């Protein structure tokens, strides 16, 4: 079975580098495809024949917020049919934002960015393991 790509939408290059290092240390077979903004990520998702494993998205992004991006995905029937797990991973994690994410969208997770490498690694291990064994329309 071909490993499906992990979509990482993160505008901060330091955070991106840390996440890539963490995911590499977890020895995942998945390719990581990084986007600095949601516009480029959406263009990729609209045109790719790949079936992404998961989308990990920051909230505060240039051009379009992660929340607005998720709103567009949820309102597009073709995108919803792809059933790509979507997780917010952000320094902005107020209870108000968490509530908004779960009340307004079909989000599958909301995680606060940590600054301890081992904590980040543990979070990513849990997220990736969960979606690797979870039964859902996108699982093959």
Secondary structure, DSSP 4 states (H G I P E B T S, - for coil): -PPPPEEEE-S-HHHHHHHHHHHHHTT--PPEEEESSHHHHHHHHHH--S--SEEEE-SS-SSS-HHHHHHHHHT-HHHHHH--EEEEEES---HHHHHHHHHHS---EEEEPPSSHHHHHHHHHHHHHHHHH---TT--
